[in-house]
Amino acid sequence: MTTPGINQFPAPSRAVHNGIRVIMNEALALNNPDLIRLEIGEPDFPTPPNIVEAAHRAALAGHTRYTSNAGIPPLREALADKIKRVNGFDVSPESIVVTNGGVEALFVALTAIVKPGDEILIPDPAWPNYMSIPAVMHAETVGYTLRPEHGFLPSVAELEQLTTERTTVLMLNSPSNPVGTVFPRELLVEIAEFARRRGIWIISDECYDQVVFDDTFVSTAAVTDYERVISVYTFSKTYAMTGWRVGYLACPPELTETVVSLQEPIVACVNTPAQYAAIEALTGTQEPLDMMVSAYRRRRDAAVAQFKAAGINMFCPAGAFYLWLDCQHPSMDGTDIALALLREHGVAVGPGPAFGRTSTGFIRLSLAASDEALAEGIQRILASGYLDGARPETRHQLNG
Ligand code: PLP
């Protein structure tokens, strides 16, 4: 008889896996009241009160039981309206599944379509969960590079090159974390044609769809009739609802039953009062959303101006709430720099190596901090001298 053991997952390298946590844990352990936290990817605003009150009302009214695996019908209907209005495509409420945040939407979508040993094309750099979720499924991730000299956009020629007979999914992320790129319509059309040609699924993570600074954002499903597109969204970023854990996906009708049945063993359903809160988020006042996006835009503009004034040419994000900085340091990578900034200068940032294999020299700053904290944090970063390699003559042609 063998002793039951602990499953081993083909986890990505430690650096990738734990990078942001390492900084976060050390930042918390430092217990420094003067510390400026720019490493975290969540809105610094509270959830708008009308949303909190809707959850309260729902709980008092007895909406405290399990719901159907797919979510309550009025929420799925409101989501179909939102997708038509914001994302520009038609989807029936029956093809929408309410999930435990964007994380579980991605998890359940991948579980529905991926087998062990499959290859999944993911951006590099990418949000680290694109590496860790497939690892749980014993699937392999293959990074396609988002190059600064191409505006951090994917190249279809590279996607072609990386695709093998084991490739089953292409992950897209626009607006992107960590870079803030928004994919242009023509590129999405080209990518969808490529996916159709190679018969692979597209999972389009559009979790920052409403955190955008101009009107260039388009949804993948709005520009193609290719039927293998799964679109993933969340309330976390748009409505400052990270802790409520409400997300959703829209998928082709033939996939819905599988996705819905997978909800049962994973989460059964999403927290019921939170689903009612989500209805209020969609149907109530949108003023808090406008206010938050204006604040991120204002901070982005101020931060880019501050870096530019210091002679640092940088990529100006069109969406999400991050700044992605190439430090171009001759001897330190992004983790070394993040640790040094934290320990010596009292500012926490995300280390580039956490986001992929090609971004070792980068750091990520979050715009989800007060205007004052952000300005002071950037001042400290500039004064540290760790960005001096990026100062006058940058190697890349960037748009900022
Ligand atoms: N997708 C991207 C690109 C993200 O950055 C995040 C969160 O940081 C998510 C999805 C999932 O967010 P949540 O699970 O809070 O909805």
Residues whose N, C-alpha, C, O or C-beta is under 5 A from the ligand:
A	BS01	PLP	G41 N100 G101 G102 V103 W127 N177 D205 C207 T234 S236 T242 V246 G247
